[in-house]
Amino acid sequence: MSKYAVVIAEQVYRDTKEAIFYKESLGTYKSNVSKFSKEVATFIKKLEISPKIGSNLSLRIGIDTNVKYNVIEDYILFYEVVDSEVYVLRLLPAKSNWMNTILKHI
């Protein structure tokens, strides 16, 4: 079983901090905020072994791309698989205009 190199963009760290801040500002229970953080970290860790577990973005937007996505609670994690590397691109709110944002990465 081969391992993929996972490269996380700095923006993903900022996106995650913003998501946590937003959840805390809404009064979300600390245990739920912690659960969300864990889910994000666990999914990214899984990408080392199984990068194709997400859904193909190209099927959703009608543009040919290697970008995949996974929904984690009310956020969408976008990543791209290129050869033996996985680039984690963004973590965006599902209720945002994420398509315009993610199209900049394609």
VEXFI-709807 format. One record per residue (C-alpha): x, y, z; residue in one letter. Coordinates in Angstrom, 2 decimals, padded with zeros to 5 digits. Each point is the difference from the previous one (the first is absolute). Layout:
! VEXFI-709807
site X X | Y Y | Z Z | rest A .
...
! end
This chain:
! VEXFI-709807
site X 000.00 | Y 000.00 | Z 000.00 | rest M .
site X 001.50 | Y 003.31 | Z -001.08 | rest S .
site X -000.24 | Y 003.22 | Z 001.94 | rest K .
site X -000.81 | Y 003.29 | Z -001.64 | rest Y .
site X 001.72 | Y 003.22 | Z 001.00 | rest A .
site X -002.62 | Y 002.40 | Z 001.33 | rest V .
site X 000.71 | Y 003.70 | Z -000.46 | rest V .
site X -002.31 | Y 002.31 | Z 001.93 | rest I .
site X -000.32 | Y 003.58 | Z -001.25 | rest A .
site X 000.45 | Y 002.74 | Z 002.60 | rest E .
site X -003.49 | Y 001.19 | Z -000.90 | rest Q .
site X -001.45 | Y -003.26 | Z 001.33 | rest V .
site X 001.43 | Y 000.77 | Z 003.44 | rest Y .
site X -001.55 | Y 003.47 | Z -000.15 | rest R .
site X -003.31 | Y -001.47 | Z -001.24 | rest D .
site X -000.04 | Y -002.47 | Z 002.89 | rest T .
site X 000.74 | Y 002.69 | Z 002.59 | rest K .
site X -002.77 | Y 002.14 | Z -001.48 | rest E .
site X -002.45 | Y -002.92 | Z 000.07 | rest A .
site X 000.81 | Y -000.70 | Z 003.65 | rest I .
site X -000.30 | Y 003.69 | Z 000.90 | rest F .
site X -003.36 | Y 000.19 | Z -001.79 | rest Y .
site X -001.31 | Y -003.13 | Z 001.73 | rest K .
site X 001.12 | Y 001.31 | Z 003.40 | rest E .
site X -001.59 | Y 003.40 | Z -000.71 | rest S .
site X -003.30 | Y -001.73 | Z -000.71 | rest L .
site X 000.19 | Y -001.63 | Z 003.42 | rest G .
site X 000.73 | Y -003.50 | Z -001.29 | rest T .
site X 000.87 | Y -002.40 | Z 002.81 | rest Y .
site X 003.75 | Y -000.42 | Z 000.46 | rest K .
site X -000.36 | Y -003.76 | Z -000.44 | rest S .
site X -001.59 | Y 000.56 | Z -003.43 | rest N .
site X 002.71 | Y 002.46 | Z -001.02 | rest V .
site X 002.61 | Y -002.53 | Z 001.09 | rest S .
site X -001.80 | Y -002.74 | Z -001.94 | rest K .
site X 000.02 | Y 002.16 | Z -003.14 | rest F .
site X 003.75 | Y 000.67 | Z 000.33 | rest S .
site X 000.65 | Y -003.70 | Z 000.47 | rest K .
site X -002.08 | Y -000.91 | Z -003.05 | rest E .
site X 001.96 | Y 002.42 | Z -002.18 | rest V .
site X 003.36 | Y -001.31 | Z 001.29 | rest A .
site X -001.08 | Y -003.64 | Z -000.31 | rest T .
site X -001.17 | Y 000.44 | Z -003.59 | rest F .
site X 003.24 | Y 001.72 | Z -001.00 | rest I .
site X 001.97 | Y -002.82 | Z 001.63 | rest K .
site X -002.04 | Y -002.57 | Z -001.99 | rest K .
site X 001.06 | Y 001.72 | Z -003.22 | rest L .
site X 003.53 | Y -001.40 | Z 000.52 | rest E .
site X -001.32 | Y -003.49 | Z -000.70 | rest I .
site X -003.30 | Y 000.48 | Z -001.85 | rest S .
site X -000.04 | Y 003.29 | Z -001.90 | rest P .
site X -002.85 | Y -001.04 | Z -002.26 | rest K .
site X -002.58 | Y -000.34 | Z 002.80 | rest I .
site X -001.60 | Y 003.37 | Z -000.74 | rest G .
site X -002.42 | Y 000.92 | Z -002.77 | rest S .
site X 001.09 | Y 001.28 | Z -003.41 | rest N .
site X -000.62 | Y 003.72 | Z -000.30 | rest L .
site X -000.11 | Y -000.26 | Z -003.80 | rest S .
site X -003.27 | Y -001.94 | Z 000.24 | rest L .
site X -001.54 | Y 002.83 | Z 002.01 | rest R .
site X 001.19 | Y 003.01 | Z -002.02 | rest I .
site X 000.32 | Y -001.42 | Z -003.51 | rest G .
site X 003.66 | Y 000.98 | Z -000.42 | rest I .
site X 002.73 | Y -002.62 | Z -000.36 | rest D .
site X 002.21 | Y 000.18 | Z 003.11 | rest T .
site X 001.94 | Y -002.21 | Z 002.41 | rest N .
site X -001.46 | Y 001.86 | Z 002.97 | rest V .
site X -001.97 | Y -002.12 | Z 002.43 | rest K .
site X -002.05 | Y 001.00 | Z 003.02 | rest Y .
site X -001.39 | Y -001.33 | Z 003.24 | rest N .
site X -002.76 | Y 001.48 | Z 002.14 | rest V .
site X 000.88 | Y 000.29 | Z 003.68 | rest I .
site X -003.00 | Y 001.22 | Z 001.95 | rest E .
site X -000.92 | Y 003.35 | Z -001.56 | rest D .
site X 003.35 | Y 000.49 | Z -001.79 | rest Y .
site X 001.52 | Y -001.37 | Z -003.20 | rest I .
site X 003.66 | Y -001.04 | Z -000.17 | rest L .
site X 001.47 | Y 000.27 | Z -003.51 | rest F .
site X 003.14 | Y -001.82 | Z -001.09 | rest Y .
site X 001.78 | Y -001.05 | Z -003.16 | rest E .
site X 001.80 | Y -003.26 | Z -000.71 | rest V .
site X 003.02 | Y 000.35 | Z -002.28 | rest V .
site X 002.05 | Y -003.15 | Z -000.52 | rest D .
site X 001.12 | Y -001.05 | Z 003.51 | rest S .
site X -000.79 | Y 003.33 | Z 001.65 | rest E .
site X -003.18 | Y 001.39 | Z 001.49 | rest V .
site X -000.42 | Y 003.77 | Z 000.21 | rest Y .
site X -002.57 | Y 001.11 | Z 002.57 | rest V .
site X -001.31 | Y 003.26 | Z -001.46 | rest L .
site X -002.81 | Y 001.50 | Z 002.10 | rest R .
site X -002.52 | Y -000.60 | Z 002.76 | rest L .
site X -003.07 | Y 002.08 | Z -000.85 | rest L .
site X -003.47 | Y 000.37 | Z 001.52 | rest P .
site X -002.53 | Y -002.06 | Z -001.95 | rest A .
site X -002.41 | Y 002.93 | Z -000.01 | rest K .
site X 002.50 | Y 002.40 | Z -001.58 | rest S .
site X 000.68 | Y 000.80 | Z -003.63 | rest N .
site X 002.71 | Y -002.68 | Z 000.05 | rest W .
site X -000.10 | Y -000.64 | Z -003.74 | rest M .
site X 001.50 | Y 003.39 | Z -000.92 | rest N .
site X 002.67 | Y -000.43 | Z 002.67 | rest T .
site X 001.01 | Y -003.52 | Z -001.00 | rest I .
site X -000.02 | Y 000.73 | Z -003.74 | rest L .
site X 003.04 | Y 002.24 | Z 000.61 | rest K .
site X 001.94 | Y -003.17 | Z 000.91 | rest H .
site X -000.90 | Y -001.85 | Z -003.19 | rest I .
! end
